[in-house]
């Protein structure tokens, strides 16, 4: 289950970011995950929920935006969305297409609570 490894790295970045910004809590983590990474959304949520316990992100919400695969055909220039297995160009039939989206794996945003300067 590589989702646990992914979320371990995400949680490390989340905690470092929260500390660097003197946050009191992490409220939301938003990820962008390409379907071609083979990461399973439910497994990512499960790993996040397990790893956030007892951390500054304990009550945080996880939002995942799955990115479908998109390829470009060098023969006819067609850009098309497809599933994980059928990358052939639907216009000209060329099988040598180039994946242009779908391998993303990034933290889009981390929302945190930061104390007011008056409270410090």
Chimera marker file (.cmm) of the C-alpha trace (Angstrom):
<marker_set name="trace">
<marker id="1" x="0.000" y="0.000" z="0.000" r="1" g="1" b="0" radius="0.5"/>
<marker id="2" x="2.039" y="2.962" z="-1.260" r="1" g="1" b="0" radius="0.5"/>
<marker id="3" x="-0.724" y="5.290" z="-0.077" r="1" g="1" b="0" radius="0.5"/>
<marker id="4" x="0.668" y="5.054" z="3.474" r="1" g="1" b="0" radius="0.5"/>
<marker id="5" x="4.070" y="6.201" z="2.214" r="1" g="1" b="0" radius="0.5"/>
<marker id="6" x="2.485" y="9.040" z="0.270" r="1" g="1" b="0" radius="0.5"/>
<marker id="7" x="0.494" y="10.219" z="3.278" r="1" g="1" b="0" radius="0.5"/>
<marker id="8" x="3.502" y="9.898" z="5.594" r="1" g="1" b="0" radius="0.5"/>
<marker id="9" x="5.339" y="12.360" z="3.331" r="1" g="1" b="0" radius="0.5"/>
<marker id="10" x="2.293" y="14.630" z="3.111" r="1" g="1" b="0" radius="0.5"/>
<marker id="11" x="1.914" y="14.678" z="6.904" r="1" g="1" b="0" radius="0.5"/>
<marker id="12" x="5.592" y="15.537" z="7.317" r="1" g="1" b="0" radius="0.5"/>
<marker id="13" x="5.180" y="18.572" z="5.035" r="1" g="1" b="0" radius="0.5"/>
<marker id="14" x="1.916" y="19.541" z="6.747" r="1" g="1" b="0" radius="0.5"/>
<marker id="15" x="3.495" y="19.453" z="10.206" r="1" g="1" b="0" radius="0.5"/>
<marker id="16" x="6.586" y="21.381" z="9.078" r="1" g="1" b="0" radius="0.5"/>
<marker id="17" x="4.421" y="24.022" z="7.388" r="1" g="1" b="0" radius="0.5"/>
<marker id="18" x="2.225" y="24.396" z="10.464" r="1" g="1" b="0" radius="0.5"/>
<marker id="19" x="5.265" y="24.786" z="12.732" r="1" g="1" b="0" radius="0.5"/>
<marker id="20" x="6.941" y="27.320" z="10.420" r="1" g="1" b="0" radius="0.5"/>
<marker id="21" x="3.775" y="29.432" z="10.460" r="1" g="1" b="0" radius="0.5"/>
<marker id="22" x="3.174" y="29.140" z="14.222" r="1" g="1" b="0" radius="0.5"/>
<marker id="23" x="-0.188" y="27.511" z="13.544" r="1" g="1" b="0" radius="0.5"/>
<marker id="24" x="-2.325" y="26.238" z="16.377" r="1" g="1" b="0" radius="0.5"/>
<marker id="25" x="-4.128" y="23.714" z="14.170" r="1" g="1" b="0" radius="0.5"/>
<marker id="26" x="-4.313" y="22.401" z="10.622" r="1" g="1" b="0" radius="0.5"/>
<marker id="27" x="-7.906" y="22.567" z="9.413" r="1" g="1" b="0" radius="0.5"/>
<marker id="28" x="-7.700" y="21.290" z="5.840" r="1" g="1" b="0" radius="0.5"/>
<marker id="29" x="-5.239" y="19.607" z="3.502" r="1" g="1" b="0" radius="0.5"/>
<marker id="30" x="-5.963" y="19.615" z="-0.239" r="1" g="1" b="0" radius="0.5"/>
<marker id="31" x="-4.189" y="17.202" z="-2.569" r="1" g="1" b="0" radius="0.5"/>
<marker id="32" x="-4.073" y="16.817" z="-6.334" r="1" g="1" b="0" radius="0.5"/>
<marker id="33" x="-3.598" y="13.164" z="-7.320" r="1" g="1" b="0" radius="0.5"/>
<marker id="34" x="-3.318" y="11.885" z="-10.867" r="1" g="1" b="0" radius="0.5"/>
<marker id="35" x="-5.146" y="8.651" z="-11.589" r="1" g="1" b="0" radius="0.5"/>
<marker id="36" x="-2.013" y="7.282" z="-13.305" r="1" g="1" b="0" radius="0.5"/>
<marker id="37" x="-0.195" y="7.276" z="-9.950" r="1" g="1" b="0" radius="0.5"/>
<marker id="38" x="-2.361" y="4.244" z="-9.109" r="1" g="1" b="0" radius="0.5"/>
<marker id="39" x="-3.086" y="5.797" z="-5.691" r="1" g="1" b="0" radius="0.5"/>
<marker id="40" x="-6.486" y="4.775" z="-4.367" r="1" g="1" b="0" radius="0.5"/>
<marker id="41" x="-8.475" y="7.671" z="-2.935" r="1" g="1" b="0" radius="0.5"/>
<marker id="42" x="-10.083" y="5.640" z="-0.112" r="1" g="1" b="0" radius="0.5"/>
<marker id="43" x="-6.689" y="4.276" z="0.934" r="1" g="1" b="0" radius="0.5"/>
<marker id="44" x="-5.244" y="7.809" z="1.016" r="1" g="1" b="0" radius="0.5"/>
<marker id="45" x="-8.113" y="8.943" z="3.259" r="1" g="1" b="0" radius="0.5"/>
<marker id="46" x="-7.629" y="5.914" z="5.526" r="1" g="1" b="0" radius="0.5"/>
<marker id="47" x="-3.890" y="6.578" z="5.825" r="1" g="1" b="0" radius="0.5"/>
<marker id="48" x="-4.476" y="10.291" z="6.495" r="1" g="1" b="0" radius="0.5"/>
<marker id="49" x="-7.012" y="9.528" z="9.225" r="1" g="1" b="0" radius="0.5"/>
<marker id="50" x="-4.610" y="7.087" z="10.888" r="1" g="1" b="0" radius="0.5"/>
<marker id="51" x="-1.575" y="9.373" z="10.688" r="1" g="1" b="0" radius="0.5"/>
<marker id="52" x="-3.259" y="12.586" z="11.849" r="1" g="1" b="0" radius="0.5"/>
<marker id="53" x="-4.214" y="11.225" z="15.279" r="1" g="1" b="0" radius="0.5"/>
<marker id="54" x="-2.370" y="13.030" z="18.043" r="1" g="1" b="0" radius="0.5"/>
<marker id="55" x="-0.909" y="15.649" z="15.680" r="1" g="1" b="0" radius="0.5"/>
<marker id="56" x="-1.623" y="19.305" z="14.973" r="1" g="1" b="0" radius="0.5"/>
<marker id="57" x="-3.763" y="18.035" z="12.084" r="1" g="1" b="0" radius="0.5"/>
<marker id="58" x="-5.913" y="15.777" z="14.259" r="1" g="1" b="0" radius="0.5"/>
<marker id="59" x="-9.166" y="17.520" z="13.275" r="1" g="1" b="0" radius="0.5"/>
<marker id="60" x="-8.158" y="18.365" z="9.714" r="1" g="1" b="0" radius="0.5"/>
<marker id="61" x="-10.249" y="17.573" z="6.675" r="1" g="1" b="0" radius="0.5"/>
<marker id="62" x="-8.614" y="15.913" z="3.662" r="1" g="1" b="0" radius="0.5"/>
<marker id="63" x="-9.734" y="17.010" z="0.210" r="1" g="1" b="0" radius="0.5"/>
<marker id="64" x="-8.500" y="15.041" z="-2.786" r="1" g="1" b="0" radius="0.5"/>
<marker id="65" x="-8.892" y="16.168" z="-6.384" r="1" g="1" b="0" radius="0.5"/>
<marker id="66" x="-8.330" y="13.210" z="-8.705" r="1" g="1" b="0" radius="0.5"/>
<marker id="67" x="-6.885" y="14.169" z="-12.103" r="1" g="1" b="0" radius="0.5"/>
<marker id="68" x="-7.925" y="11.958" z="-15.032" r="1" g="1" b="0" radius="0.5"/>
<marker id="69" x="-5.303" y="10.948" z="-17.571" r="1" g="1" b="0" radius="0.5"/>
<marker id="70" x="-4.959" y="13.176" z="-20.618" r="1" g="1" b="0" radius="0.5"/>
<marker id="71" x="-2.671" y="12.520" z="-23.564" r="1" g="1" b="0" radius="0.5"/>
<marker id="72" x="-1.522" y="14.297" z="-26.690" r="1" g="1" b="0" radius="0.5"/>
<marker id="73" x="-1.038" y="12.718" z="-30.105" r="1" g="1" b="0" radius="0.5"/>
<marker id="74" x="2.124" y="13.783" z="-31.964" r="1" g="1" b="0" radius="0.5"/>
<marker id="75" x="0.621" y="12.616" z="-35.282" r="1" g="1" b="0" radius="0.5"/>
<marker id="76" x="-2.592" y="14.650" z="-35.415" r="1" g="1" b="0" radius="0.5"/>
<marker id="77" x="-2.245" y="16.985" z="-32.417" r="1" g="1" b="0" radius="0.5"/>
<marker id="78" x="-5.374" y="15.672" z="-30.689" r="1" g="1" b="0" radius="0.5"/>
<marker id="79" x="-5.443" y="16.107" z="-26.900" r="1" g="1" b="0" radius="0.5"/>
<marker id="80" x="-7.840" y="13.718" z="-25.205" r="1" g="1" b="0" radius="0.5"/>
<marker id="81" x="-8.919" y="12.354" z="-21.829" r="1" g="1" b="0" radius="0.5"/>
<marker id="82" x="-8.807" y="8.573" z="-21.453" r="1" g="1" b="0" radius="0.5"/>
<marker id="83" x="-8.793" y="5.817" z="-18.864" r="1" g="1" b="0" radius="0.5"/>
<marker id="84" x="-5.624" y="4.286" z="-17.414" r="1" g="1" b="0" radius="0.5"/>
<marker id="85" x="-5.380" y="1.565" z="-20.045" r="1" g="1" b="0" radius="0.5"/>
<marker id="86" x="-6.424" y="3.045" z="-23.408" r="1" g="1" b="0" radius="0.5"/>
<marker id="87" x="-3.970" y="5.750" z="-24.449" r="1" g="1" b="0" radius="0.5"/>
<marker id="88" x="-4.360" y="5.348" z="-28.204" r="1" g="1" b="0" radius="0.5"/>
<marker id="89" x="-5.512" y="8.432" z="-30.092" r="1" g="1" b="0" radius="0.5"/>
<marker id="90" x="-9.262" y="8.229" z="-30.773" r="1" g="1" b="0" radius="0.5"/>
<marker id="91" x="-8.859" y="10.473" z="-33.860" r="1" g="1" b="0" radius="0.5"/>
<marker id="92" x="-6.096" y="8.770" z="-35.860" r="1" g="1" b="0" radius="0.5"/>
<marker id="93" x="-5.442" y="5.527" z="-33.945" r="1" g="1" b="0" radius="0.5"/>
<marker id="94" x="-1.790" y="6.349" z="-33.151" r="1" g="1" b="0" radius="0.5"/>
<marker id="95" x="-0.670" y="4.307" z="-30.133" r="1" g="1" b="0" radius="0.5"/>
<marker id="96" x="2.432" y="6.401" z="-29.412" r="1" g="1" b="0" radius="0.5"/>
<marker id="97" x="0.805" y="9.234" z="-27.480" r="1" g="1" b="0" radius="0.5"/>
<marker id="98" x="2.314" y="11.392" z="-24.748" r="1" g="1" b="0" radius="0.5"/>
<marker id="99" x="0.765" y="11.600" z="-21.301" r="1" g="1" b="0" radius="0.5"/>
<marker id="100" x="0.299" y="15.294" z="-20.404" r="1" g="1" b="0" radius="0.5"/>
<marker id="101" x="-1.841" y="14.962" z="-17.224" r="1" g="1" b="0" radius="0.5"/>
<marker id="102" x="-2.613" y="12.228" z="-14.752" r="1" g="1" b="0" radius="0.5"/>
<marker id="103" x="0.714" y="11.624" z="-12.944" r="1" g="1" b="0" radius="0.5"/>
<marker id="104" x="0.364" y="14.605" z="-10.574" r="1" g="1" b="0" radius="0.5"/>
<marker id="105" x="0.875" y="14.138" z="-6.866" r="1" g="1" b="0" radius="0.5"/>
<marker id="106" x="0.968" y="17.449" z="-5.051" r="1" g="1" b="0" radius="0.5"/>
<marker id="107" x="-0.234" y="19.296" z="-2.003" r="1" g="1" b="0" radius="0.5"/>
<marker id="108" x="-2.440" y="22.073" z="-3.388" r="1" g="1" b="0" radius="0.5"/>
<marker id="109" x="-3.024" y="23.833" z="-0.086" r="1" g="1" b="0" radius="0.5"/>
<marker id="110" x="-2.752" y="23.560" z="3.679" r="1" g="1" b="0" radius="0.5"/>
<marker id="111" x="-5.221" y="25.576" z="5.731" r="1" g="1" b="0" radius="0.5"/>
<marker id="112" x="-4.225" y="26.403" z="9.286" r="1" g="1" b="0" radius="0.5"/>
<marker id="113" x="-5.405" y="28.377" z="12.287" r="1" g="1" b="0" radius="0.5"/>
<marker id="114" x="-2.916" y="31.061" z="13.305" r="1" g="1" b="0" radius="0.5"/>
<marker id="115" x="-3.369" y="32.981" z="16.559" r="1" g="1" b="0" radius="0.5"/>
<marker id="116" x="-4.086" y="36.702" z="16.335" r="1" g="1" b="0" radius="0.5"/>
<marker id="117" x="-1.121" y="38.885" z="17.254" r="1" g="1" b="0" radius="0.5"/>
<marker id="118" x="-3.226" y="40.270" z="20.128" r="1" g="1" b="0" radius="0.5"/>
<marker id="119" x="-3.473" y="36.771" z="21.634" r="1" g="1" b="0" radius="0.5"/>
<marker id="120" x="0.279" y="36.216" z="21.776" r="1" g="1" b="0" radius="0.5"/>
<link id1="1" id2="2" r="1" g="1" b="0" radius="0.2"/>
<link id1="2" id2="3" r="1" g="1" b="0" radius="0.2"/>
<link id1="3" id2="4" r="1" g="1" b="0" radius="0.2"/>
<link id1="4" id2="5" r="1" g="1" b="0" radius="0.2"/>
<link id1="5" id2="6" r="1" g="1" b="0" radius="0.2"/>
<link id1="6" id2="7" r="1" g="1" b="0" radius="0.2"/>
<link id1="7" id2="8" r="1" g="1" b="0" radius="0.2"/>
<link id1="8" id2="9" r="1" g="1" b="0" radius="0.2"/>
<link id1="9" id2="10" r="1" g="1" b="0" radius="0.2"/>
<link id1="10" id2="11" r="1" g="1" b="0" radius="0.2"/>
<link id1="11" id2="12" r="1" g="1" b="0" radius="0.2"/>
<link id1="12" id2="13" r="1" g="1" b="0" radius="0.2"/>
<link id1="13" id2="14" r="1" g="1" b="0" radius="0.2"/>
<link id1="14" id2="15" r="1" g="1" b="0" radius="0.2"/>
<link id1="15" id2="16" r="1" g="1" b="0" radius="0.2"/>
<link id1="16" id2="17" r="1" g="1" b="0" radius="0.2"/>
<link id1="17" id2="18" r="1" g="1" b="0" radius="0.2"/>
<link id1="18" id2="19" r="1" g="1" b="0" radius="0.2"/>
<link id1="19" id2="20" r="1" g="1" b="0" radius="0.2"/>
<link id1="20" id2="21" r="1" g="1" b="0" radius="0.2"/>
<link id1="21" id2="22" r="1" g="1" b="0" radius="0.2"/>
<link id1="22" id2="23" r="1" g="1" b="0" radius="0.2"/>
<link id1="23" id2="24" r="1" g="1" b="0" radius="0.2"/>
<link id1="24" id2="25" r="1" g="1" b="0" radius="0.2"/>
<link id1="25" id2="26" r="1" g="1" b="0" radius="0.2"/>
<link id1="26" id2="27" r="1" g="1" b="0" radius="0.2"/>
<link id1="27" id2="28" r="1" g="1" b="0" radius="0.2"/>
<link id1="28" id2="29" r="1" g="1" b="0" radius="0.2"/>
<link id1="29" id2="30" r="1" g="1" b="0" radius="0.2"/>
<link id1="30" id2="31" r="1" g="1" b="0" radius="0.2"/>
<link id1="31" id2="32" r="1" g="1" b="0" radius="0.2"/>
<link id1="32" id2="33" r="1" g="1" b="0" radius="0.2"/>
<link id1="33" id2="34" r="1" g="1" b="0" radius="0.2"/>
<link id1="34" id2="35" r="1" g="1" b="0" radius="0.2"/>
<link id1="35" id2="36" r="1" g="1" b="0" radius="0.2"/>
<link id1="36" id2="37" r="1" g="1" b="0" radius="0.2"/>
<link id1="37" id2="38" r="1" g="1" b="0" radius="0.2"/>
<link id1="38" id2="39" r="1" g="1" b="0" radius="0.2"/>
<link id1="39" id2="40" r="1" g="1" b="0" radius="0.2"/>
<link id1="40" id2="41" r="1" g="1" b="0" radius="0.2"/>
<link id1="41" id2="42" r="1" g="1" b="0" radius="0.2"/>
<link id1="42" id2="43" r="1" g="1" b="0" radius="0.2"/>
<link id1="43" id2="44" r="1" g="1" b="0" radius="0.2"/>
<link id1="44" id2="45" r="1" g="1" b="0" radius="0.2"/>
<link id1="45" id2="46" r="1" g="1" b="0" radius="0.2"/>
<link id1="46" id2="47" r="1" g="1" b="0" radius="0.2"/>
<link id1="47" id2="48" r="1" g="1" b="0" radius="0.2"/>
<link id1="48" id2="49" r="1" g="1" b="0" radius="0.2"/>
<link id1="49" id2="50" r="1" g="1" b="0" radius="0.2"/>
<link id1="50" id2="51" r="1" g="1" b="0" radius="0.2"/>
<link id1="51" id2="52" r="1" g="1" b="0" radius="0.2"/>
<link id1="52" id2="53" r="1" g="1" b="0" radius="0.2"/>
<link id1="53" id2="54" r="1" g="1" b="0" radius="0.2"/>
<link id1="54" id2="55" r="1" g="1" b="0" radius="0.2"/>
<link id1="55" id2="56" r="1" g="1" b="0" radius="0.2"/>
<link id1="56" id2="57" r="1" g="1" b="0" radius="0.2"/>
<link id1="57" id2="58" r="1" g="1" b="0" radius="0.2"/>
<link id1="58" id2="59" r="1" g="1" b="0" radius="0.2"/>
<link id1="59" id2="60" r="1" g="1" b="0" radius="0.2"/>
<link id1="60" id2="61" r="1" g="1" b="0" radius="0.2"/>
<link id1="61" id2="62" r="1" g="1" b="0" radius="0.2"/>
<link id1="62" id2="63" r="1" g="1" b="0" radius="0.2"/>
<link id1="63" id2="64" r="1" g="1" b="0" radius="0.2"/>
<link id1="64" id2="65" r="1" g="1" b="0" radius="0.2"/>
<link id1="65" id2="66" r="1" g="1" b="0" radius="0.2"/>
<link id1="66" id2="67" r="1" g="1" b="0" radius="0.2"/>
<link id1="67" id2="68" r="1" g="1" b="0" radius="0.2"/>
<link id1="68" id2="69" r="1" g="1" b="0" radius="0.2"/>
<link id1="69" id2="70" r="1" g="1" b="0" radius="0.2"/>
<link id1="70" id2="71" r="1" g="1" b="0" radius="0.2"/>
<link id1="71" id2="72" r="1" g="1" b="0" radius="0.2"/>
<link id1="72" id2="73" r="1" g="1" b="0" radius="0.2"/>
<link id1="73" id2="74" r="1" g="1" b="0" radius="0.2"/>
<link id1="74" id2="75" r="1" g="1" b="0" radius="0.2"/>
<link id1="75" id2="76" r="1" g="1" b="0" radius="0.2"/>
<link id1="76" id2="77" r="1" g="1" b="0" radius="0.2"/>
<link id1="77" id2="78" r="1" g="1" b="0" radius="0.2"/>
<link id1="78" id2="79" r="1" g="1" b="0" radius="0.2"/>
<link id1="79" id2="80" r="1" g="1" b="0" radius="0.2"/>
<link id1="80" id2="81" r="1" g="1" b="0" radius="0.2"/>
<link id1="81" id2="82" r="1" g="1" b="0" radius="0.2"/>
<link id1="82" id2="83" r="1" g="1" b="0" radius="0.2"/>
<link id1="83" id2="84" r="1" g="1" b="0" radius="0.2"/>
<link id1="84" id2="85" r="1" g="1" b="0" radius="0.2"/>
<link id1="85" id2="86" r="1" g="1" b="0" radius="0.2"/>
<link id1="86" id2="87" r="1" g="1" b="0" radius="0.2"/>
<link id1="87" id2="88" r="1" g="1" b="0" radius="0.2"/>
<link id1="88" id2="89" r="1" g="1" b="0" radius="0.2"/>
<link id1="89" id2="90" r="1" g="1" b="0" radius="0.2"/>
<link id1="90" id2="91" r="1" g="1" b="0" radius="0.2"/>
<link id1="91" id2="92" r="1" g="1" b="0" radius="0.2"/>
<link id1="92" id2="93" r="1" g="1" b="0" radius="0.2"/>
<link id1="93" id2="94" r="1" g="1" b="0" radius="0.2"/>
<link id1="94" id2="95" r="1" g="1" b="0" radius="0.2"/>
<link id1="95" id2="96" r="1" g="1" b="0" radius="0.2"/>
<link id1="96" id2="97" r="1" g="1" b="0" radius="0.2"/>
<link id1="97" id2="98" r="1" g="1" b="0" radius="0.2"/>
<link id1="98" id2="99" r="1" g="1" b="0" radius="0.2"/>
<link id1="99" id2="100" r="1" g="1" b="0" radius="0.2"/>
<link id1="100" id2="101" r="1" g="1" b="0" radius="0.2"/>
<link id1="101" id2="102" r="1" g="1" b="0" radius="0.2"/>
<link id1="102" id2="103" r="1" g="1" b="0" radius="0.2"/>
<link id1="103" id2="104" r="1" g="1" b="0" radius="0.2"/>
<link id1="104" id2="105" r="1" g="1" b="0" radius="0.2"/>
<link id1="105" id2="106" r="1" g="1" b="0" radius="0.2"/>
<link id1="106" id2="107" r="1" g="1" b="0" radius="0.2"/>
<link id1="107" id2="108" r="1" g="1" b="0" radius="0.2"/>
<link id1="108" id2="109" r="1" g="1" b="0" radius="0.2"/>
<link id1="109" id2="110" r="1" g="1" b="0" radius="0.2"/>
<link id1="110" id2="111" r="1" g="1" b="0" radius="0.2"/>
<link id1="111" id2="112" r="1" g="1" b="0" radius="0.2"/>
<link id1="112" id2="113" r="1" g="1" b="0" radius="0.2"/>
<link id1="113" id2="114" r="1" g="1" b="0" radius="0.2"/>
<link id1="114" id2="115" r="1" g="1" b="0" radius="0.2"/>
<link id1="115" id2="116" r="1" g="1" b="0" radius="0.2"/>
<link id1="116" id2="117" r="1" g="1" b="0" radius="0.2"/>
<link id1="117" id2="118" r="1" g="1" b="0" radius="0.2"/>
<link id1="118" id2="119" r="1" g="1" b="0" radius="0.2"/>
<link id1="119" id2="120" r="1" g="1" b="0" radius="0.2"/>
</marker_set>
